[in-house]
Amino acid sequence: MGIVLGKITVEMPKHEVVHTGAGYEVRKYPPCVAAEVTYDPAEMKGDRDGGFTVLANYIGALGRPQNTKPEKIDMTAPVITSGEPESIAMTAPVITSGEPESIAMTAPVITKAGEPEPVAMTAPVITADEGGKAGGKMIMQFLLPSKYSKAEEAPRPTDERVVLREVGERKYGVVRFSGLTGDKVVKEKAEWLKAALEKDGFAVKGPFVLARYNPPFTLPPLRTNEIMIPV
């Protein structure tokens, strides 16, 4: 019932609020490790969130983890999507593959090598449309739990489409809202936030992303959503 009523019980990324504006705030997020997939929605029946299944399989959310241990990784919130590429500070991208390694969608549980090991997954899940063009390829990311400070510490994916990256420290201007996240609403919120940030002297460094904290069956009025713009 907590899920339906909007209660968020999974891990969320830690952040520091560095500025509070009129209706928004600016946050600073520490470095983290992300699992990333690039895909064409047209090859997934037009599903712009089609990369979710690929990443969910990597962490073991839908069955046996598709990583080399296998090790399960817990799912976290939010899921972050974008229709345009997002500027993200990254270091040493690592593309890995190997034998199945399980990752659970709850608190991490470490077991002996070779046995399924729940690995806590964190948020956000980031998706971006390469080039910002309709019908273009999308990029989706799951931010892994904070226990992974380096890409090489995370379970190695067996699906070659999954890439592990180290994401650097970043700042976002953020506005929170509830309800559905249709294109019109998201666009209006993003335009409002961009104008508010620039009015207050912040330099926008890239396109917005949409952060969704609840599963789709949560009652719309009780959902937590955020528009995030890098500054």
Secondary structure, 3 states (H helix, E strand, C coil): CCCCCCCCCCCCCCCEEEEECCCCEEEEECCEEEEEEEECHHHHCCCCCCHHHHHHHHHCCCCCCCECCCCECCCCCCEEECCCCCCCCEEEEEECCCCCCCECCCCCCCCCCCCCCCCCCCCCEEEEEHHHCCCCCEEEEEECCCCCCCHHHCCCECCCCCEEEEECCEEEEEEEECCCCCHHHHHHHHHHHHHHHHHCCCCCCCCCEEEECCCCCCCHHHCCEEEEEEC
